Amino acid sequence: MNATDPKRRRLLQMGIAAALAPLAGCKIPFSMEQGLYNGCLAPEGQEVLNDPVVRAAWEGVRADRVWDCHAHLAGNGRSKSGLWVSPALDVPTTPAARARRTMFMNGGCMGTDEARLDAAMIERLRLLVAQLPPGAKVMLLAFDFTYDESGAKREDQTTLSVSNEYAQRVARSDPSRFEWDASVHPYREDAAEALAAAKRGGARAVKWLPPSMGIDLSHAKSRAFYDELRRHNLPLLVHLGDEQAVPGAERHEFGNPLHIRHALDRGVRVIAAHCASLGPGNFEAFTQLMAQRQYEGLLFGDISAITQVNRAEVVPTILAKREWHPRLLNGTDYPLPGIMPLFSVNGFVKAGLLEESKAVVIRKLRDVNPLLFDFVLKRNLRYDGAAFPASVFETRPFFEADHGRS
């Protein structure tokens, strides 16, 4: 059966659909408007990179303040350099799992050479960030293992792990283009020591994904960790709301945005990833917290992934809430912008949020540079006269802020 066989095509599409369903959720389907696969075009020499729409997106933005605050490292871990991947993810046994892995690898344009997949991911990312104006950077996220309440590491409940050492090493390989965020599970016996080491190593924040990592935001160990974060003046980038892309501990209740009050009440600056925009009632809970005066200057939202089809319904609200704009930070959630079915540029055009003349250029960017695709798309969204101001993209001051450290 060859690649053009209708039966084989149908089986492939069914596998991709099964793989993407957890990513896109049930409420809004994924989009096929730009096909299944990223073309992974050479990130240089493409005419679209010099298009007036792309150049105009940078007008009024200070590139040396643009730090993409949400970008993932990925691979298969076979380089033994600090990436760890569960067997279920690395060697999937079901068609849906294989299709999911294929889409992630394709989104990052990592190629098919399994022996050097880790390196290929970094090489591609270097090429992409090199096309941003001088001074612009990408913040690379570490991702800790799951730990249980006894402090034991649980590989059986972990899908992937990116060590602090690995994220730090990649960032240090090109400090003109990369920063990094640590990830320290609060249940670890050495959590305080690991956090202090990360701070010494230049970490700008700490990343948590509670539903997958099994982190109860109200747990006594979490509360103790918040005090350490405050002492080290490190913000917490935490996924709030439902999680459907990274299996793990499967503790979905740990994504409740209201539980982050334990960190806020201890004076920790918190960045709610994706503005808690997935799952029933979560965005409304985030909105409730943003309205509380005592959390001004403490609670922020990153707008990574909000333009995906499963979250895009919140975009008009976020644009319209101009009082939020000084508290929003841009990130791409790379490599997800490179996964073609997760975005619908047409959807924004139909909703009146994006001009078709801009959309033509933005579509072309996806195969060439997903980082630029994400940036140019968000810079061109409009709702009732409101747009994301330059400050949303100029995130560097937030991560360099002293925040009253003693």
N, C-alpha and C positions, 0 to 999 in steps of 0.2 A: 504494500500500500504506500504510494508516494505522497509527498507533501501536499499535492493539489487534490488528493482524493477527498471528496466531500465528507465521507464518513470520518476520516482522520481529522479534518478541519473542525468538524462538529465536536469530536471528542476533546480536541485541544481547547476549544472555546468553553466546553462544559467544565474542564479542569481549571481553566483560568477563572471562570465565574465562581467556582467553589472556593478558589484561593482568595479572591478579592472580596467575597461576601463579608468575611470578618473585618476587612479593612474599611469597606464602604458602609457597613451597617445595613440595617433593614429599611430604614425610612426613606433613603434616597439612593437609587441605584447608581452604580458606577457608569462612566461614560465611555463610549466606543468611538467618539467622533474623530479621534486621531489614531485609531487603531490600537492594537494590543502592545506593540513593542516600540521602544525608543530606538530611533535610527542610530544613535550614538555617533553622530557626525563629528568630524574633527573639530575641536573647539577653537580653531583658528582659520583664518582665510575665508570665512563665511560673510557674505555681503550684509546679512541681517545685523551683524554686530555693529555696523556703522550706520544703521538706519537712523534717521532723525528721531523716530519715536524712542529708540534706545538712548540716544544722546540726551533727549529732552527729559527723560526720567531722572537723570542725574542733576539737572539744573536746580539750584537752591539747596542741594544736599552736600554736606562736607564729607567727602569720601573717607578722610582720615578718621572720621567718627563712626563710620559704618562698620559695626561688628555684628555679623549674623549670629544671633545668640542661641541657635538651636540647630546643630548639625551632627549627624551620627557617623561613627566609624563602623565599618562592617567588613565582612570577609568570611572565611571558613575556619580560621584559627590554625590552619596547618603550618603556618610559619612559626608557631610556638613563641610569638613575640609579645603576647599579652592579650590576644583575642581568644575567647573560649566559646565554642558553639556546641549546643547539645546535639547528640546523635540524631534526634528526631528532626532537627532543622538542617543539619549538615548532610545527612543521608536519608532523606524522607522516603517513606514506604508507600504512601498513597498518592494517587494522581493529583489530588487537591494540594497536598503538601509540596509535591514536586513543582507544581505550577506556581505556588506562592514563592518558593525559593527562587525560581526562574525570574519572576517579576522583580523581586528585590535586587537580584544580581544585574538584571537588565537596567533597572532604574539607575544604578550606580555605574553602568557601562564597565563592568569588571571583566568582561570577556569570559572565556570558557576554560582557561588553563587553571585547573584547580590547585596546582602546585604553587602558583604565585597570585592567587586571588586577593590575598590581603594587600600585597604590594600594588596590584593593579588598581585597587580602589583608591589608594593614596595618590598614585600617579595621575589618575583621572581628575581627582579633586584638585590637585596642584595646577593642572592645566586650566581648570575652570576658574579658580580664584585668581589666576594670573591675568585673566581677561577683565577683572574688575579694576577700576581706577586705583592708582597707587594709594596705599594707606588703608584700603578696605580689607577687612579680615573676616575669617570664619572661626567660630568658637566650637571646638571639638568636644563632644561629650563622652566621658567615661560612663560605665554602667556596671554597677556592682552585682555580685551574686545575690540570690535570695538567702536569707538567714532566718532561722526560727527563733522563738522567744528565748530558748536556752543559749543562743549564741552560736549554734551549729550551722555551718554552711550547708545549703541544700541544693546540690547540683541537680537533684531529681525534680526540683521546682524552678529551675533556671533554664531559660531558652538560650540566652547569650550573655556574655560578660565581656566588658572592655575595661581592662585594668587602668588605674590611675597612671601607672608607669608608662603604659603604652600611649595613652592620650597625651601625656606630658612629653614623651619622646617625639611624637609626630609634630606637636606644636613647636617644640624647640628646634626642630629641623628647619623651620622657616618662620622665625618670629616676626618677620615683616608681614606675614599673611595669616598666621594662626594664633589663637589663644586656646585655652582649654578649661573645661570644668571637670571637677572631680565627682566621684560617686562613692559615698560611704554609707553602708547600711547601718542604721542606728543600733541594731541588735548585736553587732559585732562586739566582742569583748575588748577589742582594741580600737573602737570607734573614735574615741577622743584623740588617740595617738595618730591614727590614720588621717584624721581631719587636719591635725597640726602639721603633719608631713606634707599634705596636699597644699596647705596654705604656704608653707616654705617653698614648695616647688612651683608656685606661681598660679595655682588654680584661682579662677575668678568667681566661681560659684560651685554649688553642689547640686547634682541632678538626682532626683528620685522618680520612680514610677511605681507608686504604692500598690496598685492591684497586682502587678506582675512580680514585684519584689517582696510582697508580703509585709508591707510596712503599715502598721496601724498608726495613723497620725496623732492619736490621742494616747498612745502607750507611754508608760513612764520612761522607757528608754528613749523614745522619740523626744519627749519633753526635755530630758537631760541633754540630748543632742542639740536641741534648739539653743540652749544656753551656751553651748560650745560654738555654734554658728555665730551667735551674737558677739561672743568674746573675740572671735577671729574676724568679725566684720565681713562674713561671707553670706551672700544671698542664697536662697533655696529656689532652684528651678524645679517645680514639682508638677507632675501630670495630675490634673484633677479632672473628674468626670470618668466616663466609661473608657476602657482600654480594649481594643479589638485587634491590634496589630502584633503585639508581643505576648504570647502565652507565657505562663509561669506559675505563680502561686495561685492564680485564679481567685483572688480575694477582691471581687468587684466592689464590695461595700467600702473598701479602703479608699475609693476614689471620691467619696463624698466631699465636695468643696467646703462645707461648713466645718469640717474637722480641722482645717488648716488654721482655725482661730487660735489653736494652742500655740502655734509658732508666732502668729501675729501678736498675740498678747504678751509674748516674751520679747518683742521688739525685733524680730527677725524680718528682714525684707524678703518677701515671697513673690516669685514670678509664677503665676498660674499658666502652665503651658496650654496653648490653644484656647485660652480664656474659658477653660472647662466647658467646651462647646459640644460635647457628645454625651448623649444619654438623657433620659427623662429627668427634668428638673434641675440638672446640673448647671446649665448656663444661667438659669433664674437664681440659683443659689449664689453663683459668682456675682451676679448683678446686685444681689442683696448685700453681699460683703463689700462690694465697691462703693455702695451708698453710705456705709457707716463711716462717720467722720474720723473716728479714732484710728482707722486703718489707712487714711491718706498718708502717703509717704512710706507706707509699708507694703501694701498690696498692689501688685502690678499684673499685667497680663501680657503674654507673648502672643503674637498673631500668626505664629507658624501654623500651617495646615488649615487655617480657617477658610481658605479658598478651595479646599477639596470638596468634592460633590457631597460628601456625607456631613459637612459642617457649613457649607456655603450659605445656608439660610440665616445664619447669624450675622453675616457681613453687613447688611443694611443697618442693623441695630448698632453694631460697633462703630460704623462710620457716622451714624447720626448722633451718637453719644460723644459729642465734642469734649465734654468735661473729662472723658476717659483718656483722650489722646495723649496728654502729658504722662500718662501712666501705662502706655503701651510700648512694647519692645518688639522689633521685627526679628523673625527667624524663618528659616526655610524648611526645617525638618528634613533636610537632605539625608538620603537620596530620594525621598518620596516624590518631590516635584518631577522626577524623571520617570515615574511610573505612569504611563500614559492614561490608563482608564480611571485614575483617581481624580482627574480634573476635567472640567468642562468650561472652556473659554466661551463657547456658544451660549452656555447658560447665563453668563454675566451679560452678554450682549442682549439676549432675549429679556432679561430682567431690567434692562435699561441702565445697568451699572457700568457698562463699558462700550465705547464707540467701536463700531465694526472696523473702521479704518485702523484703529490701534490693535484690534484683535488679530488682524491679518499678520502683523509683525510678531505679536506675542506668541501665536501658534508656532511660527517658524523657530522661535528661540528654544523650544523645548528639546528638540533633538540635538541642539548645539550646546546650550548652556542652561541647565535647569536653575542655577543660581540667579542668572539674569532674568530668566523667565519669571521666577517668583517675584523678583524686585520690580520689574517693569509692569507686571500685571497689577500688583498692589498700588504702585504709584499712579496708575491710571484709573482706578476704581472711583466712581462718584455716586453719591446718593443724596438727592435733594440738596445739591450744592456742596456737600461735605466730602472731603478727601482726607487721606492720611497725610498729616504734615511731615515735613522733613525730620522732625524730632523723633518720630516713631522709628526711623531707620538709623538715626544717630544714637546708637545705644552705648557707645563707649563711655560717656560720662557716668552712666548708671553704674557700670562695673568698676570704674575708678573712683567712685565717690567715697569719701571718708566716713560719712554717716555717723559722725559723732563718736568715733572710736576713741577710747581713753588710752 
